[in-house]
Amino acid sequence: MEEMIHIQRSEYEQLISQQEELIELVRLLRAEIELLRNGRNSKTSSTAQSHDINRSNAHSLRKSSGKPSGGQKGHT
């Protein structure tokens, strides 16, 4: 047997409004999760690399000189 709970109409409408907001929030979070999971490869993603959250923008702008890395030979 189910129990009936009586609440005021204003409280009921507030609960319905909160429920709609939460449903929308869940929808947005699911979309963001999909971007985070699948946005790593720009060829398979509809997200541009500049908007890919997981993509690092820390790329060096310096060009390689072709010289071997390290200090002077013979010095410690």
N, C-alpha and C positions, 0 to 999 in steps of 0.2 A: 504494500500500500504506500503510495507517495504522499508526502506531506506538503501541504499548501503553505506558501509564505506570502504574506501581504506586505507590500511596500507602497509608498506614495508614488504617484505618477511621475513627479519630477525626478525622483531618485531612479526610477525605472528608465526614463529617457536619458539620464546621465550615464547609466550603465550601458545602454545601447550605444551612445556616442563614444564612450571609452572603448567598447568592443570594436567599433568601426575603425577607430584610430589605431588600435593594436593590430587589427587585420592588415591595414595599410603598411604599418611599420614592419610586420613580418614579411610582406611582399617585397618591400624595398631591401630589407636585409638579405633575403634569399637572392635577389638580383645582384647585390654586391658580392655575396659569397660566390656566385657563379663567375663574376668577373675576376675575383681573386684566384679561383681555381683554374680558369681557362684563359685568362688574359696574358699568360706568359709568352706566348708565341704570336707575334703580330700577323703571321700568315694564316693562323687558324682562328684569329679573334677579330671581332668587329670593333674592338677597342683600339684606337690609335696608340702607337707606342708612347706618345707624349702624355697620354692619359692612363697608361697601364700602371696601376698602383705598385705592382711588384717589380717594375723595371727600375734599375738603378740609373740615375743621371750623373753618377760620379765617373765620367770618362775623362781621361787626360786629353788636353788639347795639344800637347807637345807631340812633335813628330820624332820618330826614332832616329838617332844619329848614326846608327849602324855600328857604333863602337861597343866593345864588350863592357858589361857593367862591372862595377867594382872600383876600388881605389888604385893607387899606384902600385906597381909590382915591387916587391921587396920591402915594403914598409909595413910595420905592424902597429 
